Amino acid sequence: MAYGTMCSSARSSCALASAASAYAILLGSTPVATEPRERLLAFSAKLAARLAEIGGSRCCKKSSYAALEVARDAFAELGFELPEEQFEGRCRFSADNDTCDGAECVYFPRKS
């Protein structure tokens, strides 16, 4: 079975790239604007570190939830408020993902 998504083809997470792009726009960052570029690189590192911390197999939903978690605070510092959401235990897509990490994933639904 081939797992063909943009993320797997690019060997990157599109959710993290999208969050970084949105942050760059909010910052008004350009390749030659030193301070905004440094902030953008630090934000991108936080995104990647969060996904590495979570670990496990490739999962677009996991990447999206991780990006939103990191982006919420960083965007708020720039005056752009994201809605408060609880991401841990909220994934509803695990049954559709053959490579789901199940209970090993922080976003996997927990039974109360």
Secondary structure as UniProt FT lines:
FT   HELIX           6..10
FT   HELIX           14..27
FT   TURN            31..32
FT   HELIX           34..54
FT   HELIX           60..77
FT   TURN            78..79
FT   TURN            88..89
FT   HELIX           94..96
FT   TURN            98..99
FT   HELIX           102..104
FT   TURN            106..107
//
